Amino acid sequence: MESEGKPLGRLMSITPKPDAVFECGEGSYIFDEEGNRYLDFVQGWAVNALGHSPVVIAEALARQAAKLITPSPAFHNRPSHQLAERLVQASCFDEAFFLSSGAEANEGAFKLARRYGQKFKNGAYEIITFENSFHGRTLSAMAASGKEAFKPLFEPKTPGFLHARFGEMDDVKRLASEKTAAVMLEPVQGESGVVAAGSDFIRELRAFCDDEGILLIFDEIQTGIGRTGTLFNYEQHGIEPDIMTIGKGIGGGVPLAAMLAKQRCCCFEYGDQGGTYTGNPLMAAVGLAVVDAVAAPEFLQNVREIGEYLSARLNRLSKGKGHLGERGSGLLRALILNGENGADIVHKAMELRPLGLLLNSPRPNLLRFMPALTVTREEIDEMIGLLSAVV
Ligand SMILES: *Cc1c(COP(=O)(O)O)cnc(C)c1O
């Protein structure tokens, strides 16, 4: 093949990408085909909870693949039940449903909320989400997202989504009506730049939803599975959502997502929901390996400590270089730049040799850090050293 070995070819182009073709990875490091080495603070977009190609995931995949890849979603398999049990034990929820991506998990949550509204709330179907939120890229998830750039795309999108100002209870109240089935919130908005909703707002929202009989859905696709220092972010606010979606970290890099719900919301009728890969035992086996590692109290304690260390190092760098500080929760953090040159910094950091640095700039004036949850202090020091060279 003529195009063999070249990055450009028959793959549909959906976004500009750097030329490097990545070949292998280990922990916090990833290598391209030219043999260049990079320190990775993107980690598959906050996906590789245990870093690149961890032994526990490689072994879980090999073991399960040799045993049973899938019997079909119409039959039981043991790993899916074990993972559901594990997630229910570790959370406030009663049942789980598995999917392959975050957007799909959110679709499931929209459907469950609409089913609930239809059965128990006189046909209520509207879902209130928030400005600048990101919930995925299916048509309904794009309709739910409060991302400005999505607004004109692919109209008409799914109707029934209303967007409140993030953190503003009065705006939620303004939009709520007897048609409201649910409110959906990212407790920390990730794609819009690591912006926390705050415990006060979250508690007010919970109380309001309780009073009005509205379901509260947490999108923890980015914040869940230890990313913010507790297994799930909702634990930090003294409240319990009715429905929660998780993705990214739960698969440690493989396509796995879940929707968890309290018993009273589990109202799907047969035929409402399904999917060829739902509860796929190969992915479930990986999910079990990830949850076993991350849910350990000493693992989460370490995420909190390392998160504070990253925060302190970013703050010091910010002061030294005249930037505008940092924010975040656990190992989901952002450095606020004193200019709009985030993309340029990301590019320069990647080009550094002999060690490049992979970063993300979700907004022009912001760098986001989402390392493996297993990142070490030494790796953070190394990252700060590389970052200093380009900011
Ligand atoms: C990444 C993300 C999604 C979408 O997940 P996909 O797996 O890309 O479909 C949804 N919500 C949040 C908060 C996310 O960070």
The ligand as an SDF file (V2000), in Angstrom:
LIG
                    3D

 15 15  0  0  0  0  0  0  0  0999 V2000
  -16.1710   13.0770   27.4200 C   0  0  0  0  0  0  0  0  0  0  0  0
  -17.4560   13.4940   28.0040 C   0  0  0  0  0  0  0  0  0  0  0  0
  -18.6790   13.0570   27.4590 C   0  0  0  0  0  0  0  0  0  0  0  0
  -18.7680   12.2330   26.1940 C   0  0  0  0  0  0  0  0  0  0  0  0
  -18.1650   10.9720   26.3100 O   0  0  0  0  0  0  0  0  0  0  0  0
  -17.7970   10.1630   24.9770 P   0  0  0  0  0  0  0  0  0  0  0  0
  -17.2370    8.8780   25.4840 O   0  0  0  0  0  0  0  0  0  0  0  0
  -16.8150   10.9810   24.2110 O   0  0  0  0  0  0  0  0  0  0  0  0
  -19.0630    9.9830   24.2150 O   0  0  0  0  0  0  0  0  0  0  0  0
  -19.8480   13.4320   28.0910 C   0  0  0  0  0  0  0  0  0  0  0  0
  -19.8270   14.1880   29.2020 N   0  0  0  0  0  0  0  0  0  0  0  0
  -18.6770   14.6180   29.7570 C   0  0  0  0  0  0  0  0  0  0  0  0
  -18.7260   15.4300   31.0060 C   0  0  0  0  0  0  0  0  0  0  0  0
  -17.4530   14.2930   29.1700 C   0  0  0  0  0  0  0  0  0  0  0  0
  -16.3160   14.7510   29.6910 O   0  0  0  0  0  0  0  0  0  0  0  0
  1  2  1  0
  2  3  1  0
  2 14  2  0
  3  4  1  0
  3 10  2  0
  4  5  1  0
  5  6  1  0
  6  7  2  0
  6  8  1  0
  6  9  1  0
 10 11  1  0
 11 12  2  0
 12 13  1  0
 12 14  1  0
 14 15  1  0
M  END
$$$$
